[in-house]
Amino acid sequence: MYPVLMGYQASRDAAGILPETKYLALLGIGITDNLGLALEYATSEDYSAADGGKEDDINTFTIQLAFEF
């Protein structure tokens, strides 16, 4: 079974510090008993310029290979 996680984050009046909204999804796969692979995608939407933000939308993709001993 592969764990799938989904998340949502929102901030209010935090322009320049935090994104206004952020969504993410993560999929973890156990390759062996001691080796795992995780894939994560996140997208962040910044505040509008009228609210003090930069109006940037940032997309990130992360791959993690972990070995437990």
C-alpha positions in Angstrom: 0.0 0.0 0.0 1.3 3.4 -0.9 0.6 6.3 1.5 -0.9 9.4 -0.2 -1.1 12.6 1.7 -2.8 15.8 0.6 -2.6 19.2 2.3 -3.9 22.7 2.2 -2.6 25.8 3.9 -3.9 29.3 4.0 -2.7 32.5 5.6 -4.3 35.9 6.3 -2.6 39.2 6.4 0.9 37.6 6.1 2.0 39.1 2.8 5.8 38.9 2.4 6.0 36.2 5.0 3.8 33.3 3.9 2.0 32.5 0.7 -1.8 33.2 0.6 -2.6 29.6 -0.2 -0.6 26.4 -0.7 -1.7 23.0 -1.9 0.5 19.8 -1.8 0.3 16.1 -2.5 2.8 13.4 -1.5 3.1 9.8 -2.5 5.4 7.4 -0.6 6.6 4.1 -1.9 8.4 1.4 0.1 11.0 -0.1 -2.3 12.5 -2.5 0.3 12.2 -2.9 4.1 14.9 -0.2 4.5 14.5 1.9 1.4 11.7 4.3 0.6 10.9 6.8 -2.1 8.7 9.9 -1.7 7.4 12.2 -4.4 5.9 15.6 -3.4 4.3 18.3 -5.5 3.4 21.7 -4.0 2.0 24.9 -5.5 1.9 28.2 -3.7 -0.1 31.3 -4.6 1.2 34.6 -3.3 -0.9 37.6 -2.3 -1.9 40.1 -5.0 0.1 43.3 -5.3 -2.8 45.3 -3.9 -2.5 43.2 -0.7 1.3 43.7 -0.4 2.3 40.5 -2.3 4.4 39.9 -5.4 1.6 37.9 -7.2 4.1 35.0 -7.7 2.9 31.5 -8.1 5.5 28.9 -7.2 5.4 25.2 -8.1 7.9 22.7 -6.5 8.5 19.1 -7.1 10.6 17.1 -4.6 12.0 13.6 -4.7 13.4 12.0 -1.6 15.2 8.6 -1.4 15.6 7.5 2.2 17.6 4.6 3.6 16.9 3.5 7.2 19.5 1.7 9.3 
